Amino acid sequence: MAKSDYFEWAGELFSLEEVFSKPEALSDIKIVEFCTLILGPSTPAYLTEFGATVFKVELPGMGDTMRSLTPWGWFWKKQALGWLKCARNKLHVAIDCHKEEGKELFKRLVAQSDVVVENLRGGTLDRWGIGYRDLVEINPGLIYIANNGFGQWGPYLVRPSYDAIAQSESGEAWISGFPGRLPMKSGIWLCDYYGGLMSAVGILVALHYRDRTGKGQYMEMSQAENIMRAMDWTWLYCHLTGKDRDRYGNRDVAICPSDIFRSMDGELVAVAATTDEQFKGLCEAMGKPELADDPRFVTNLERTKEGHAEELLSIVRDWVANNTWQVIDRQAQKYGFAAEKVYNGRDHYYDEHFEIRGFKWHIDDPILGDGVEEGVAPKLSETPGRIKWMGKPVGFDNEYVLTKYLGLTQDQIKELEDKGVIGKWTDFISRTPPDEWDGKSGIIFP
């Protein structure tokens, strides 16, 4: 099969026009989320994209604290930008689980669900009488995961954790940044989203085990430990040498050359040549083919040695500085080494590549109207992920969930509202619908 045929086949296989006509892999899975901020809510958010039904349980009124977090205090249609990423595709239910009747509603929801996700401080739901040991009595096959900064036992249990704390505690911030300067945390909520992703993986593993044995299980995930798991050779290096891993800026100390440089036209350009063959290509592009035979640079092992690396990177830096990005890009394609300019958000947003692939996902949200979010990854050919809606006000789906899944009548729902056991949004930004909402769109009738 010719390459052109393969790429055409792949494009048709993942056609965006077919996404909503294909089944969802997790359509039979129900998840109860009792979470706030990012680490917890991002876990089921990944799974909703592949069809899991997620009941997001919030306290009536203000709901999730994440609804208030948005860059520079800027809201879109009264919605916080940071919150929308974790709210997609969920059913929003507002139950006061401090009240006994609220706890009973919560338990009834859990009784017919597969998974519970929570990220409150360790032991909180246990004290409320709705922790794993309580819930497993009514649902023996339950999969329960508790996400927080430092786990469910150990000396650090009482410490609160946020993404910046986890980046610091894990040491991820320590190895990020430039020599002689302060450590630098990632520009995104890295530990939150990566922690949520790995928690979702844990849930899929537990679901597979339950399919084989019928047994559920309890899981916990430490945000700090999880990011340590991603720090490649840091711990092994310390174990073998007794030394810390220091900061090297954008330079990769295991691959040379691999760094970011500034081109003649002002673009920031990443250049990497991992294999010896790629390095030969880079040398040809730079007009210095003899470097590929230089004993200091002939293998990657030699190139990464201190002194050798600095000299080689200086040569590459000068070459990039004397060429435009367009020239470097053409040379990279011609000679087979890797080069790419450093993209910003605006570059991504207007890049035709992401538009064609559907990663720039256009949403016709029934409440918020037209919106654009980052799409779904990975892409599955038979059961593709999808975004159905962006997010909803506090308690928006109360009637639908309580009627369809718990069998309550409208009179029973009204009585629970009057008692304050359930509720909806308060008149506060990012809790309410946008001003232009017509009062009906987005409501799901049982």
C-alpha positions in Angstrom: 0.0 0.0 0.0 1.4 3.4 -1.0 1.9 6.0 1.7 -0.6 8.3 0.1 -3.2 5.5 0.2 -2.4 4.9 3.9 -2.9 8.5 4.9 -6.1 8.7 2.9 -7.3 5.5 4.6 -6.4 6.9 8.1 -8.2 10.1 7.5 -11.4 8.3 6.4 -11.1 5.9 9.4 -11.1 8.8 11.9 -13.5 11.0 10.0 -15.2 13.6 12.2 -18.4 13.1 10.3 -18.7 9.6 11.7 -18.0 10.2 15.3 -21.5 10.7 16.7 -22.8 7.7 14.7 -20.4 5.3 16.3 -20.8 3.6 19.7 -19.2 4.7 23.0 -16.8 2.3 24.7 -17.9 3.2 28.2 -21.6 3.8 27.6 -22.5 1.2 30.3 -20.3 2.7 33.0 -21.8 5.1 35.6 -19.5 7.2 37.8 -20.3 9.3 40.9 -18.0 12.2 41.2 -17.7 14.1 44.5 -14.7 16.3 43.8 -13.5 19.9 43.7 -10.9 21.8 41.8 -8.9 19.8 39.2 -7.2 16.6 40.3 -10.5 14.9 41.1 -12.8 16.3 38.4 -10.3 15.7 35.6 -10.4 11.9 36.3 -14.0 11.3 35.2 -13.7 14.0 32.6 -11.4 11.8 30.6 -13.8 8.9 30.8 -16.9 11.0 29.9 -15.3 11.5 26.5 -15.6 7.8 25.8 -19.2 7.6 27.0 -19.2 7.1 30.8 -22.2 8.7 32.5 -20.8 10.9 35.2 -23.0 12.3 38.0 -21.1 15.4 39.3 -22.3 15.9 42.8 -21.8 19.4 44.2 -23.2 21.3 47.2 -26.2 23.4 46.4 -25.5 27.0 45.7 -21.8 27.7 45.1 -20.8 24.2 44.0 -17.3 23.3 42.9 -14.6 25.8 44.0 -13.1 25.4 40.5 -16.0 27.5 39.1 -14.3 30.6 40.5 -10.8 29.9 39.0 -10.2 31.7 35.7 -7.3 33.6 34.2 -7.0 37.2 35.2 -10.6 37.1 36.6 -12.0 36.8 33.1 -15.2 34.9 32.6 -16.9 33.8 29.3 -20.7 33.9 29.4 -20.3 33.8 33.2 -18.2 30.7 33.1 -14.7 30.2 34.4 -12.3 29.0 31.7 -10.4 26.6 34.0 -13.6 24.9 35.1 -15.0 24.2 31.7 -12.2 21.7 30.8 -13.3 19.4 33.6 -17.0 19.9 33.3 -17.6 18.5 29.8 -20.2 15.8 29.3 -21.2 15.5 33.0 -24.7 15.5 34.6 -24.7 18.1 37.3 -26.5 17.2 40.6 -26.5 19.4 43.7 -27.0 17.4 46.9 -26.1 18.5 50.5 -24.4 15.4 51.8 -24.1 16.9 55.2 -27.7 16.2 55.7 -28.9 12.6 56.4 -31.4 12.7 53.5 -28.7 13.9 51.3 -26.4 11.1 52.3 -29.2 8.6 51.5 -29.6 10.1 48.0 -25.9 9.9 47.5 -25.9 6.2 48.6 -28.8 5.4 46.3 -26.9 6.9 43.4 -23.8 5.0 44.3 -25.7 1.7 44.7 -26.4 1.6 40.9 -23.0 3.0 39.8 -19.7 1.4 39.0 -17.2 4.0 40.3 -16.9 6.7 42.9 -14.2 9.4 42.5 -13.4 11.8 45.3 -10.5 14.1 46.1 -11.4 15.6 49.5 -8.9 15.6 52.3 -8.1 12.0 53.4 -10.9 10.5 55.5 -13.4 13.3 54.9 -16.1 11.1 53.3 -15.4 8.4 55.8 -16.2 10.8 58.7 -19.4 11.8 56.9 -20.5 8.2 56.7 -20.3 7.9 52.9 -16.7 6.7 52.5 -15.6 3.4 50.9 -16.3 1.2 53.9 -19.9 2.5 54.0 -20.5 2.4 50.3 -19.1 -1.0 49.6 -21.8 -2.5 52.0 -24.5 -1.4 49.5 -22.4 -2.0 46.4 -19.9 -4.8 46.8 -18.6 -4.4 43.3 -17.8 -0.7 43.7 -14.6 0.8 42.4 -13.7 3.7 44.6 -10.7 6.0 44.0 -9.5 8.7 46.4 -7.2 11.3 44.9 -5.3 13.9 46.9 -1.8 15.4 47.3 -0.1 12.9 49.6 -2.3 9.8 49.8 -4.6 8.3 52.5 -1.9 7.5 55.1 1.6 8.7 56.1 3.1 11.8 57.9 2.0 14.3 55.2 -1.7 13.3 55.4 -2.8 16.6 57.0 -1.1 18.8 54.4 -3.3 20.5 51.8 -2.1 20.2 48.3 -2.5 22.1 45.1 -0.8 21.7 41.7 2.1 24.0 42.6 2.6 22.2 45.9 2.7 18.8 44.2 5.2 20.2 41.6 7.4 21.4 44.5 7.0 18.3 46.7 7.7 15.9 43.9 10.8 17.7 42.8 9.4 18.3 39.3 9.9 22.1 39.8 13.4 21.6 41.1 14.7 20.1 37.8 12.8 22.6 35.6 14.3 26.0 34.7 17.8 27.2 34.0 21.1 26.8 35.8 21.7 29.4 38.5 18.1 30.5 38.6 15.0 29.7 40.7 13.2 26.4 40.1 10.3 26.8 37.6 7.0 25.1 37.9 5.2 24.1 34.7 2.9 26.7 33.1 0.0 24.3 33.3 -1.7 22.4 36.1 0.5 19.5 35.3 0.2 17.4 38.4 -3.6 17.8 38.4 -4.2 16.8 34.8 -1.6 14.1 34.8 -2.8 12.8 38.1 -6.4 12.7 36.8 -5.2 10.9 33.7 -3.4 8.2 35.6 -6.4 7.8 38.0 -8.6 7.2 34.9 -6.1 4.5 33.9 -6.4 3.0 37.3 -10.2 2.9 37.0 -10.0 1.1 33.6 -7.6 -1.4 35.2 -10.0 -2.0 38.1 -13.0 -2.3 35.7 -11.1 -5.0 33.7 -10.3 -6.9 36.9 -14.0 -6.7 38.0 -15.1 -8.0 34.6 -12.9 -11.1 35.3 -13.6 -11.6 39.0 -16.7 -9.7 39.9 -14.7 -7.8 42.6 -14.5 -4.1 43.0 -11.7 -2.4 45.0 -10.5 0.7 46.8 -7.8 2.8 45.2 -5.9 5.9 46.2 -3.6 8.1 44.2 -1.0 10.5 45.6 -0.6 13.5 43.3 3.0 14.1 44.3 4.0 10.4 43.9 2.3 10.2 40.5 4.4 13.0 39.0 7.6 11.5 40.5 6.7 8.4 38.5 7.1 10.5 35.3 10.5 12.0 36.2 12.4 9.4 34.2 15.9 8.7 35.6 15.9 11.2 38.5 15.7 8.7 41.4 17.9 6.1 39.8 20.6 8.6 39.2 20.4 9.7 42.9 20.5 6.1 44.0 23.6 5.3 41.9 25.6 8.5 42.4 24.2 10.2 45.5 23.9 13.3 43.4 20.9 15.6 42.7 19.6 16.2 39.2 20.0 19.9 38.5 18.4 22.3 36.1 19.6 22.5 32.5 17.1 24.8 30.9 15.8 23.4 27.5 18.8 21.2 27.0 18.2 17.4 27.1 21.3 16.0 28.9 20.5 12.4 27.6 20.3 13.5 23.9 22.5 15.9 22.0 21.8 18.0 20.2 18.3 18.7 21.7 17.6 22.2 22.7 15.7 25.4 21.8 17.4 28.2 19.8 16.4 31.5 18.3 16.4 31.8 14.5 17.4 34.8 12.4 13.8 35.9 12.0 13.1 35.7 15.7 11.4 32.4 16.0 12.2 30.0 18.8 13.1 26.7 17.2 13.6 23.3 18.8 16.2 21.2 17.1 16.9 17.5 18.0 18.9 14.7 16.4 18.5 11.6 18.5 20.1 9.0 16.3 23.6 9.1 14.7 22.0 9.1 11.3 19.8 12.1 12.1 23.0 13.9 13.4 24.7 13.2 10.1 21.8 14.9 8.4 22.0 17.9 10.7 25.7 18.2 10.0 25.0 18.2 6.2 22.3 20.8 6.6 24.7 23.0 8.6 27.4 22.6 5.9 29.7 20.9 8.4 29.6 17.2 7.4 33.0 16.6 9.0 31.4 17.0 12.5 29.7 13.6 12.1 33.2 12.0 12.1 34.6 14.1 14.9 35.5 11.8 17.8 33.8 14.2 20.2 30.5 13.9 18.3 30.5 10.5 16.5 28.0 8.9 18.8 25.3 10.3 21.1 27.2 9.0 24.1 30.1 11.2 23.1 27.9 14.1 22.2 26.2 14.2 25.6 29.5 14.4 27.6 30.1 17.7 29.4 32.3 19.9 27.3 31.4 18.1 24.1 27.7 19.0 24.5 28.4 22.6 25.2 30.6 23.0 22.1 28.2 21.2 19.8 25.2 23.2 21.0 27.1 26.4 20.4 27.7 25.3 16.8 24.0 24.5 16.3 23.0 27.7 18.0 25.0 29.8 15.6 23.6 27.9 12.6 20.0 28.5 13.7 20.7 32.2 14.4 21.9 32.6 10.9 18.9 31.0 9.2 15.2 31.7 9.1 12.7 29.2 10.4 11.4 28.4 6.9 15.0 27.5 5.8 15.5 25.3 8.9 12.2 23.6 8.4 13.1 22.8 4.8 16.5 21.5 5.7 15.0 19.3 8.5 12.6 17.7 6.1 15.4 17.2 3.5 18.0 15.8 5.8 15.9 13.9 8.3 16.5 15.6 11.6 13.8 17.0 13.9 13.0 20.7 14.0 9.9 22.6 15.0 9.2 26.1 16.0 7.8 26.7 19.5 4.1 27.1 19.1 1.9 29.3 21.3 -1.8 29.0 21.8 -2.7 31.3 19.0 -0.5 29.2 16.6 -2.5 26.1 17.6 -5.8 27.8 17.3 -5.3 28.9 13.7 -3.3 25.8 12.6 -5.0 24.0 9.8 -3.5 20.7 10.9 -5.5 20.7 14.2 -8.7 21.9 12.4 -8.6 19.1 9.9 -7.9 16.4 12.6 -10.8 17.7 14.7 -8.6 18.5 17.7 -9.9 22.0 17.4 -13.4 20.8 18.6 -16.3 23.0 17.7 -19.2 22.6 20.2 -22.8 23.8 19.8 -23.5 23.8 23.5 -27.2 23.9 24.3 -26.7 26.4 27.2 -23.5 28.3 26.3 -23.8 28.4 22.5 -20.9 28.1 20.1 -17.6 27.3 21.7 -14.2 25.7 20.9 -12.2 23.4 23.1 -9.2 21.1 22.7 -10.5 17.8 21.4 -10.1 14.2 22.4 -6.9 12.2 22.5 -6.4 9.4 21.8 -8.5 8.8 18.7 -10.3 5.4 18.5 -11.5 4.1 15.1 -14.6 2.2 16.3 -15.5 3.9 19.6 -14.2 7.5 19.2 -14.4 10.0 22.0 -16.5 13.1 21.7 -17.5 16.3 23.5 -21.3 16.7 23.8 -21.5 19.8 26.0 -19.1 22.0 27.9 -20.5 22.5 31.3 -23.7 23.2 33.2 -24.9 25.4 36.2 -25.0 23.9 39.7 -27.7 21.4 40.1 -28.9 21.8 36.4 -29.7 18.1 36.0 -31.4 17.5 39.4 -34.8 16.6 38.0 -33.5 14.4 35.3 -31.1 12.4 37.4 -33.3 12.0 40.4 -36.3 11.0 38.3 -34.6 8.7 35.8 -32.0 7.0 38.0 -33.6 7.2 41.5 -37.3 7.1 40.5 -38.3 10.1 42.6 -41.5 11.9 41.8 -41.8 15.7 41.2 -43.5 16.0 44.6 -40.6 14.2 46.3 -38.1 16.4 44.5 -40.0 19.6 45.5 -40.0 18.4 49.2 -36.2 17.8 49.1 -35.7 21.2 47.6 -37.8 22.8 50.4 -35.7 21.0 53.0 -32.4 22.2 51.4 -31.3 18.6 50.7 -31.0 19.4 47.0 -30.8 22.7 45.2 -29.5 24.6 42.3 -27.2 27.5 41.6 -26.9 30.7 43.6 -26.9 34.0 41.8 -23.2 34.2 41.5 -20.9 34.2 38.5 -19.9 30.8 37.0 -22.8 29.1 39.0 -25.6 30.4 36.8 -26.6 30.1 33.2 -25.5 32.9 30.8 -27.8 35.9 30.6 -28.9 34.9 27.1 -30.1 31.4 28.2 -33.7 30.9 27.2 -34.6 28.9 30.3 -35.2 25.6 28.4 -32.3 24.7 26.2 -30.1 21.9 27.6 -32.7 20.6 30.0 -33.0 16.8 29.7 -36.4 15.5 30.3 -36.7 12.0 32.0 
